[in-house]
Amino acid sequence: MNSRPRRNNFELCRYSFLGVFLLFALSVPLKAHTSPGAPLSNGASGQTKISVTSELVLLPVNVTDASGAFVSGLRKQDFLVYEDRNLQEVAFFSEEDTPVSVGLIVDHSRSMGAKLPEVLIAVSGFAHSSNPEDEIFVVDFSDTVSIRPFGGKAFTSDVGELEKAVNAVSARGQTALYDAVAAGIKHLQLGSREKKALIIVSDGGDNASVSKYSDVLNLARQSHAVIYSIGLIGGPGEEENPRVLERLCKDTGGISFLPGAKESISSIAKKIARDLREQYTLGYVPEKKRSIGSFHKISVKVVASGRGKMQVRTRAGYSISPETTKATQQNGDGL
């Protein structure tokens, strides 16, 4: 995998997410921005450290200009974050190329038979363009779902292992897309990276899942994973349904791509890798207590003079699962 220079020397040391929010203790060496009033101290290295204990919602935010290029150099004060139309105070901010835990959801159903060479191109293109510290796994699905092993490891950063995993299975059976996405979201919880993403390579159809679309959407809203898709349509199969992919991606802050004659699968995969690397991370502590199961809508705006028209993309919102709330309360009792 190719690497590229980081934008600054900021490093996320360690913190764990519980769904899209958490009760956590975090110690972060900073050359980034800290919130007013945060407890500060100087470590042995001379770097400023911030320790926070709070329920924090973390958002990956992409900002692009009129040409679709990433807008870098924005400051914390340039962002306005709203939850349920209420303005929130940004408590955490960074602009970093940090590694990601990524799940590749690969369709091996019968309708994808002629498209499998394109699938391999997409996987290889993404892997070669991603952060070299990304950890990746592969979910293979037809009418059944399996997570490909890497010698007992849950993830790999080796391009050869990824290509081998994708090539190991031939096209067969029907399409359990929803079950595969649900399995991918759950497996992401094993990842050690703070940022999470799923990339679906499929024609979008589903005719074999036990899970329903509403089940997958609910899981996605309880997770902070961003979902992308590459919809390989245009074949003879009746299972093609790219609208399903578009809905999942939009709701989580990702993008759904439908390759055309003028755009290669490899270039799209590289776009997704770049999109994951060119992000801001914003965090805020909601002012109001949130109830289990309710959906909380999020919107982010950028107010920066002289920057021209900008497009801002992040997840549509989140909901809280009973398991997340229980774990958060247990962690809180132990602090």
Protein Blocks (a to p, Z undefined) as FASTA:
>chain_A
ZZdddfblcdcfbdcdehjbdcdddddddfbdcdehiacdddfkopacdddddddddddd
ddddfkopacehiafklpccdeehiacddfbdcdddddddddddddfbfklmmmmmmmmm
mmmmmmmmmcfkbccdddddffbccdddeehiabdcbfklmmmmmmmpccedjddfklmm
mmmmmmmmmpmbfbdcdddddehiackbfbdfklmmmmmmmpccdcdddddehiabfkbc
fklmmmmmmmnopacddddfkbcfklmmmmmmmmmmmccddddddfbdcdehiacddddd
dddehkapadddddfbdcddfklmmmmmmmmmmZZ
